Amino acid sequence: MATVWCLSEGHAGMETQVVGLAEALGLDHEVKRVRVRLPWDWLPGRLWPWPLKAPTADSDPLAPPWPDLVISTGNVAAPLAVAIRKASGGRTRLVHLQNPKLALSHFDVVIAPRHDRLAGAHVIETRAGLHRVTPARIAAGADLWRDRLGHMPHPLVGVLLGGSNRRYRLDGRAGEDLGRRLAAAAGAIGAGLAITPSRRTAPAALDGLRRGLGDRPRFIWDGKGDNPYFGLLGLSDHLVITADSVSMISEALLTGRPVHVARLPGRSNRLGRFVDDLVADGYVRWFDGSFPTWRYEPLDEMPRVAALVRQRLGL
């Protein structure tokens, strides 16, 4: 039986993509989370000396026996995957998600979202990010939360919050501004608001959101008990998602429901292209303070991508 390593830096939104692909391929797998020490974390991957010496002591070990396949994602994982292939004598196959920022010829397959603007014989292009969400998981979440959210006004607007990163800021001020815009838009149509933070959502951002919402009817998950995330995907008439999260936007596109992307202070050309491309294709719209409705065919990239990977690897 083939051995498979899912190699990531441990970021939830990225790790779910490599694990999801392994699951879609029907392959048993082991997750390897890695970080690297100085001087490697200062250098681009193409300049790393002795890459397999780069991981920190608290990283998962990368040692023989080498796997048959590595599915990797991230700028740290890419040069490590290439080093594993070299150490295996070329036996290990490599599939990388997103732009590896290394020569594409190092990899058997590179799966790149369209906003990476990457092309080549090894590349499979996607409109959105890969993920582990399925219609069955959404339906189960809806069943679990239907009665719990039954008291909320309708239409129901699900709000999925990300958090600050190197490109965008979701702090108290940004949270309050978003809360005011949500309250005004929901008030215009008598909507209820069901809100779930992520692990990256700062407490100050939630406090600001509450201030901005005023007395607008809402449910805000307190982080205790069952996570309502899949319930909101299944039950919401509209979804609002902060612009920092490619993964949540991609997962929401499986619903076929209107997805409104909320701008945040900051700028990312890459993530901006991601949303603009989806706007041009009719999948999402930037949140403009209102809740128009539109239709699109639910977007699920995983079956197509998994089939192409099987074909290219001869699985």
C-alpha positions in Angstrom: 0.0 0.0 0.0 1.3 3.5 -0.9 2.5 5.7 2.0 1.5 9.3 1.8 2.7 12.3 3.7 0.6 15.5 3.9 3.2 18.2 4.4 2.1 21.6 5.7 3.1 24.5 8.0 0.1 23.7 10.2 -2.2 26.6 9.0 -5.7 25.2 9.2 -6.9 26.7 5.8 -3.9 25.2 4.0 -3.7 21.9 5.8 -7.3 21.1 5.0 -6.5 21.3 1.3 -3.7 18.7 1.4 -5.7 16.4 3.7 -8.8 16.8 1.6 -7.0 15.8 -1.6 -5.5 12.7 0.1 -9.0 11.8 1.2 -10.5 12.4 -2.2 -7.8 10.2 -3.7 -8.8 7.4 -1.3 -5.3 7.3 0.2 -4.3 6.7 3.8 -2.0 9.5 4.9 0.1 10.9 7.7 0.1 14.7 8.4 3.5 16.2 8.8 3.6 19.7 10.3 6.8 21.6 9.9 8.4 24.9 10.7 12.0 26.0 9.9 14.7 27.7 11.8 17.2 30.4 10.9 18.7 31.0 8.4 16.3 29.0 6.3 13.2 31.1 7.2 15.0 34.1 5.9 15.8 32.6 2.5 13.6 31.7 -0.5 13.3 28.0 -0.9 15.4 27.8 -4.1 18.4 29.0 -2.0 18.1 26.6 0.9 21.2 24.7 1.9 20.6 21.2 3.2 16.8 21.6 3.4 16.2 18.5 5.6 18.2 20.2 8.4 15.9 23.2 8.3 12.9 22.0 10.4 12.7 23.1 14.0 13.0 20.5 16.9 9.2 20.7 17.5 8.4 19.9 13.8 7.2 16.4 12.9 10.2 14.3 11.8 11.1 13.9 8.2 13.2 10.7 8.0 13.3 7.4 6.1 11.5 5.3 5.2 10.5 7.9 2.6 6.9 8.0 1.4 5.7 7.0 -2.0 3.8 10.4 -2.3 4.1 13.8 -0.7 1.2 16.2 -1.0 2.5 19.6 0.2 1.4 23.2 0.4 3.2 26.4 1.4 6.5 28.0 0.7 8.2 26.0 3.5 6.8 22.7 2.5 7.8 23.0 -1.2 11.6 22.8 -0.8 11.3 20.2 1.9 9.2 18.0 -0.5 11.8 18.4 -3.2 14.5 17.4 -0.7 12.5 14.3 0.3 12.3 13.3 -3.4 16.0 13.7 -3.8 16.7 11.7 -0.6 14.5 8.9 -1.8 16.5 8.6 -5.0 13.7 10.1 -7.0 11.2 7.5 -6.0 8.8 9.8 -4.0 6.2 11.5 -6.2 5.3 15.1 -5.5 2.0 17.0 -5.7 2.1 20.6 -4.5 -0.8 23.0 -3.9 -0.3 26.7 -4.8 2.7 28.3 -6.3 5.8 26.4 -5.0 8.1 29.3 -6.1 10.5 26.6 -7.4 10.9 25.2 -10.8 7.7 23.4 -11.7 9.7 20.5 -13.1 10.5 19.4 -9.5 6.9 18.3 -9.1 4.7 15.7 -10.8 1.6 17.9 -10.3 1.2 21.5 -9.2 -2.4 22.5 -8.3 -2.6 26.3 -8.5 -5.6 28.6 -8.1 -6.2 30.9 -11.0 -5.2 34.0 -9.1 -1.7 32.6 -8.9 -1.4 33.1 -12.6 0.7 30.0 -13.0 0.8 27.9 -16.2 2.7 24.9 -17.4 2.5 21.2 -18.3 2.5 20.2 -14.7 -0.2 22.6 -13.6 -3.8 22.0 -12.8 -5.6 25.3 -12.5 -8.6 25.8 -10.1 -11.0 28.6 -9.6 -11.1 28.3 -5.9 -9.2 26.5 -3.1 -9.6 22.8 -2.4 -11.2 21.8 0.9 -12.8 18.9 2.8 -16.4 20.2 2.8 -19.0 18.0 1.2 -22.8 18.3 0.7 -23.3 15.6 3.3 -21.3 17.6 6.0 -23.3 20.7 5.2 -26.6 18.8 5.4 -25.6 17.3 8.8 -24.7 20.7 10.1 -28.0 22.1 9.0 -29.9 19.3 10.8 -27.9 19.9 14.0 -28.5 23.7 14.0 -32.0 24.0 12.5 -33.8 24.1 15.8 -31.1 26.1 17.6 -31.4 28.9 15.1 -35.2 28.5 14.6 -35.9 31.7 16.6 -33.8 33.9 14.3 -35.6 36.3 11.9 -35.5 35.3 8.2 -33.9 35.7 5.8 -30.9 34.4 7.7 -27.5 35.9 7.0 -24.5 33.8 8.0 -21.4 35.7 8.8 -18.0 33.9 8.7 -15.2 35.8 10.3 -11.5 35.4 9.6 -8.8 37.5 11.2 -5.9 39.7 10.7 -3.0 38.5 8.6 0.0 40.1 6.9 -2.3 41.7 4.3 -5.6 42.5 6.0 -6.6 43.9 9.4 -9.6 42.7 11.4 -9.3 44.6 14.7 -11.8 46.4 16.9 -12.2 49.3 14.5 -12.6 47.1 11.5 -15.0 44.8 13.4 -17.2 47.8 14.4 -17.3 49.1 10.9 -18.3 45.7 9.6 -21.0 45.4 12.3 -22.5 48.7 11.4 -22.7 47.7 7.7 -24.2 44.4 8.5 -26.8 45.9 10.9 -27.9 48.4 8.3 -28.1 45.8 5.5 -30.0 43.3 7.7 -32.3 45.9 8.9 -33.3 46.9 5.4 -34.7 43.4 4.7 -35.6 42.3 8.3 -32.8 39.7 8.3 -31.3 37.9 11.3 -27.6 37.6 11.6 -25.8 34.3 12.7 -22.1 34.9 13.2 -19.2 32.5 13.8 -15.6 33.6 14.5 -12.7 31.5 13.5 -9.6 30.7 15.6 -7.9 33.7 14.0 -10.7 36.2 15.1 -9.3 38.5 17.8 -11.5 39.2 20.9 -11.2 42.9 20.1 -12.6 42.3 16.6 -15.7 40.5 18.1 -16.2 43.3 20.7 -16.1 45.9 17.9 -18.5 43.8 15.9 -21.0 43.7 18.8 -20.8 47.5 19.2 -21.4 48.0 15.5 -24.4 45.7 15.5 -26.2 47.6 18.2 -29.5 45.9 19.0 -29.9 44.1 15.7 -31.1 40.5 16.3 -28.1 38.2 16.1 -26.5 35.0 17.2 -22.8 35.0 17.9 -21.1 31.7 18.7 -19.2 31.9 21.9 -16.7 29.2 21.0 -18.3 26.6 23.3 -20.0 23.4 22.3 -20.8 22.5 18.7 -19.3 24.8 16.1 -22.1 26.2 13.9 -20.0 26.6 10.8 -21.5 23.8 8.7 -24.9 24.7 10.1 -24.6 28.3 8.8 -23.4 27.0 5.4 -26.6 24.8 5.3 -29.2 27.2 6.7 -28.2 30.7 5.6 -30.0 32.5 2.8 -26.9 34.8 2.4 -23.3 34.3 3.5 -20.9 37.2 4.3 -17.2 36.2 4.5 -14.3 38.5 5.3 -11.9 38.9 2.4 -8.8 37.4 4.2 -10.1 33.8 3.9 -9.7 32.0 0.6 -10.7 28.7 2.3 -14.0 29.9 3.8 -15.0 31.6 0.5 -14.2 28.4 -1.4 -16.1 26.3 1.0 -19.2 28.6 0.8 -19.3 28.2 -3.0 -20.4 24.6 -2.5 -23.8 25.9 -1.2 -24.9 27.7 -4.4 -26.1 30.6 -2.1 -25.2 34.3 -2.5 -21.7 34.8 -1.1 -20.8 38.4 -0.2 -17.2 39.2 0.5 -16.5 41.9 3.1 -13.6 44.1 2.4 -11.1 44.7 5.2 -8.5 47.4 5.8 -5.3 46.4 3.9 -4.5 45.2 0.5 -3.5 41.9 -1.2 -3.2 41.9 -5.0 -3.3 38.1 -5.0 -6.4 37.7 -2.8 -8.0 40.7 -4.5 -7.6 38.9 -7.9 -9.1 35.7 -6.3 -12.3 37.6 -5.4 -12.4 39.7 -8.6 -12.1 36.5 -10.7 -15.0 35.0 -8.8 -17.0 38.2 -9.2 -16.4 38.1 -13.0 -17.6 34.5 -13.1 -20.8 35.3 -11.3 -20.0 33.3 -8.1 -19.5 36.1 -5.5 -20.0 39.8 -5.0 -18.2 42.3 -2.8 -20.4 43.2 0.1 -21.8 46.7 -0.7 -24.2 47.1 2.2 -27.1 45.3 0.7 -28.2 41.7 0.1 -29.1 41.1 -3.5 -29.8 37.5 -4.6 -28.3 35.6 -7.5 -27.9 32.0 -8.6 -24.9 29.9 -9.7 -24.0 26.3 -10.0 -22.4 25.1 -6.7 -18.6 25.0 -7.2 -16.7 21.9 -6.0 -13.3 21.6 -7.5 -12.2 18.5 -5.6 -13.7 15.7 -7.8 -12.3 17.1 -11.0 -8.9 17.8 -9.5 -8.7 14.4 -7.8 -9.5 12.7 -11.1 -6.8 14.6 -12.9 -4.2 13.8 -10.2 -5.1 10.1 -10.4 -4.6 10.2 -14.2 -1.3 12.0 -14.0 0.1 9.8 -11.3 -1.4 6.6 -12.7 -3.2 5.8 -9.4 
